[in-house]
Amino acid sequence: MASSKLISDTEQWKELKAHVADIKKTHLRDLLCDDARSRAMMVEFDGILLDYSRQQATLETVGKLFKLAEASSLKQKIDRMYNGDHINSTENRSVLHVALRAPRDAVIQSDGKNVVPEVWKVLDKIKEFSERVRSGSWVGATGKQLKDVVAIGIGGSFLGPLFVHTALQTDPEAAESSRGRQLRFLANVDPIDVARNITGLNPETTLVVVVSKTFTTAETMLNARTLREWISSALGPSAVAKHMVAVSTNLTLVEKFGIDPNNAFAFWDWVGGRYSVCSAVGVLPLSLQYGFPVIEKFLKGASSIDQHVRSEPFERNIPVLLGLFSVWNVSFLGYPARAILPYSQALEKLAPHIQQVSMESNGKGVSIDGVPLPFEAGEIDFGEPGTNGQHSFYQLIHQGRVIPCDFIGVVKSQQPVYLKGEVTPEQLQKENVPSHLVAHKTFTGNRPSVSILLPSLNAYNIGQLLAIYEHRVAVQGFIWNINSFDQWGVELGKSLATQVRKQLNASRTKKESIQGFNFSTTSLLTRYLQASADVPADPPTRLPQI
Ligand SMILES: O=P(O)(O)OC[C@H]1O[C@](O)(CO)[C@@H](O)[C@@H]1O
């Protein structure tokens, strides 16, 4: 274990700790009376407005946060990321998702090699392949056009693409270009998910995209085998070549699985799973659905924010400001959660995606050098689109626990509806509230939030939003000095789960007794084995169906 200095040992951290008492004495209501303060807390870039005046912070707090950024070498860390240094030191890798959306003529090095040409080679291949499928020049085994796509993948190989797909579905341009086509996502190992996803689809007109960085993830490989069976039992084993393609960094395993390597789309170990939506992981299924030109706009939006993060001074740098205030809320004010509240139904899958990006990245208990953290890092992310959330958990946010909120607004809706002559209810009518209800009917306020206002929600804006959140999470990790890009905890979880699977298999097939688990696990496994005693050890293949 290294003995590097923790950020919490610096003077700048201690100054912020001491500053908390001043802020706790101040009510947000009073802070908001200061127009100059509010004006200074608004930042605009490329059509996006960030208003952070509703943070429990003064301009002095902001100054102190910038000093903390300096103490944590934030600028140098951002530069090291863009320079392709192995900042993911525990896995000895570069972190270069910014290269996935860089312009064709950009130069971004990893291990002494410019990776941008490789990125564009894959993008060009996706463009060509998706155009062939969409135009009908690539057809299925029976000569029919492939109108439907099932993307199999989990975690980072699922949540980001699902978020972007859901956000694009109602955008007029994307809706037009996807007319008559369907994109579905199969993630869960529970056969119910297979049943739901194949219901209503015809193998003759379906293309399956297996998305897995490692091509070893148990859930994905089981689902891939199931859909391979679905295709070959209907159309014969040779149909797999026409109906299944893959996205992976492990092209050897792709070939072993039976997918033609020519129909595989590569990405690289310098792309973390949860940061991979701009690689073939997202770009292939999304281009099949919407056409490459729409998805190229999405990449351009993300790239615009990449340039902003790298070059904008911290005072006007949206992801840096967001990251600093997240650290302020979590580590100084002691608020462990964050609500992501987009006022657009199209962003309904933003919170599930950011949950992985944020919590898998920053849910760490040790510094990048392996030193246990004496403070809390990471935050609990959750969210729902407004106004649905208002009718669900906002009560707790209003009057219960303090949860910093991200309010995301869209000025020009994808689907604007204007009602002529709509009358405003007389909400402000004086009520004769009985005294015993006054406290129940009062908001004490003083709850921090940021507002992010997008001009519209087209492919470009969706790319911007994605990149803002990705960089914000990285900024938080840089300040806390943790490794936001590894996931050893998840890997440990997977290996513990493998032991359980092995035990279940051994008990079923060889009647081996359960060994090496605690009382609780042993009891649950025993009960499960007893209750499923009628399941044959080697069951015949049966496709789930509804
Ligand atoms: O793309 P793969 O290798 O199948 O992994 C899927 C996901 O599993 C995880 O390792 C978490 O279990 C994620 O980080 C990753 O995105």
The ligand as an ORCA input file, in Angstrom:
! r2SCAN-3c Opt
* xyz 0 1
  O     -19.218     -5.680    -22.104
  P     -19.017     -6.809    -21.167
  O     -17.605     -7.293    -21.132
  O     -19.981     -7.936    -21.465
  O     -19.315     -6.293    -19.706
  C     -20.567     -5.786    -19.378
  C     -20.548     -4.942    -18.156
  O     -20.170     -5.681    -17.035
  C     -19.470     -4.876    -16.135
  O     -18.171     -5.364    -16.044
  C     -20.122     -4.850    -14.800
  O     -20.432     -6.130    -14.380
  C     -19.505     -3.496    -16.726
  O     -18.504     -2.678    -16.368
  C     -19.587     -3.795    -18.154
  O     -20.063     -2.688    -18.828
*
